[in-house]
Amino acid sequence: MGLDYKSAGVNKEAGYQQVQLIKDMMKATYTDQVMTETGGFSGMVELGAPDMKAPVLVSGTDGVGTKLMVAQEVGIHDTVGIDLVAMCVNDIICQGAKPLFFLDYIATGKLVPEKMASIVQGVADGCKQAGAALIGGETAEMPGMYGEDDYDLAGFAVGLVDKEKIISGKDIKAGDIAIALPSSGVHSNGFSLVRAILEKNKIDFNDQYRDTNKTVGEVLLTPTKIYAKDVLALVNAMTVKGLAHITGGGLFENVPRTLPEGLGLTVNRDQIPTLDIFDYLQDLGQVAEDEMFGTFNMGIGMVIFLDPADVDAALQVLAANDSGAFKLGQVTTQADGVSFV
């Protein structure tokens, strides 16, 4: 008998089954601007922006990193899709853009429709949180490139902002105040260090986490928080001078990306809420404080820069969304990057 695609490791029928499983998930994210049906060669979104003088498209792409290894080990696949959306959307909102649509890419060694549908369900959930439409994607079965149980994710988000309202950070000055939105956990950065810490201490992802009814893996898989609704509510209420999404590199690397040259941020260390997962990892790994803040978000997912006169009003807007926002520090000419007091 001659060879066929299935005998080479690619099951086209499984792909067709996956498409049927995810159609309703995708449609549940559609906005009035979506002009396409699931299963086409491309996705279409009408660019209607009558309230904008000069609409600008803002795009971002990212993945979930080695956090996927945790999901694959413990068999929980419906949260990493949220992470995927968050990593892309939280970047584009830093320019004040409203998310419009999202596309995903999944590569796997063996296409299991139910597993892939679980991942896409997470993507759809994340899109709903962000207010974006999931208009398309691709699932590639790649035997030989990936193990049967392995998969990787990549995402792509597009948003829209009026050119005159783009947030760039250029108007931040000494004396401005930074407020922060808390993270939900480790989010999707630093997992190579997480895995090294656990491996050194012979801790399995399926082991119990402290005195809880959760496993270590379940705690680590807490989805990345999506800040779109909080940030856009604030942008619509007042002038936001700058935004920094705290991802890999923590405060030390991400805050300077927003600040104009010559300015730094002095942070009140005691204001930062303590998340137990970071204490847990730091104690197990005997990781230095600077290394923790230079690798993880340490409880801060987004930093927002404001004129001092707007801070109280901003905290009220964010409190209405139960965001947990708090004052983080002050912009100064005396600091190089981020420093603690």
Salt bridges, closest charged atoms under 4 A:
GLU37 OE1 - LYS27 NZ 3.72
ASP83 OD1 - LYS67 NZ 3.02
ASP91 OD1 - HIS245 ND1 2.79
GLU164 OE1 - LYS53 NZ 3.81
ASP171 OD2 - LYS170 NZ 3.43
ASP176 OD1 - LYS173 NZ 3.53
ASP176 OD2 - LYS241 NZ 2.95
ASP276 OD2 - ARG210 NE 2.94
GLU289 OE2 - ARG269 NH2 3.03
ASP307 OD2 - LYS173 NZ 3.59
